[in-house]
């Protein structure tokens, strides 16, 4: 099996699995490692969580972070233990706090499977993110997560988030817009997150 192209393989033999383990253990082949992180279902179950966390916490090659963040969108979060899900959540929050562009934009989607309304205050504090797509996706999640609690709860949490005044007002305005359009049966942009294109390794390296 070759790991130089992003191809999903449904069945792996023992030789394939041995190659995958070796590739991930060495962690020094950017194309092969990132392909596996993009498709975590190929990673043997006993090392899948640890490889995902390693990818999210990567310091030298940020493309590994992107590959891992995107790969999480294609895997069921329930396959991880509670401790593993919590570690993934914390890593994604750190990525949102420290990254921008395509990484934070994709992380703002991936994190939705690892957070609940109990994490709303943490997410409100990220609403001043400099990346517009990331900010939209965070607000999109917050509006949906807080909907059952009513607009007053949303507004109260916005006001206590210590975000700049203009960020607070924008969030409240978008909430009212969402509620008005929902009541009128109109489509609203905040019912769905925004996705950005994923560059290949060569394209990404040119810009970083």
Secondary structure, DSSP 4 states (H G I P E B T S, - for coil): ---SS----S---HHHHHHHHHHHHH---HHHHHHHHHTGGGS-HHHHHHHHHHHHT-SS-HHHHHHHHHHHTTS-GGGS-HHHHHHHHHHHHHHHHH--HHHHHHHHHHGGGT--GGGHHHHHTTTT-S-HHHHHHHHHHHHHHHGGG-HHHHHHHHHTTT--HHHHHHHHHHHHHHHHHHHTT---GGGS----PPPPHHHHHHH-
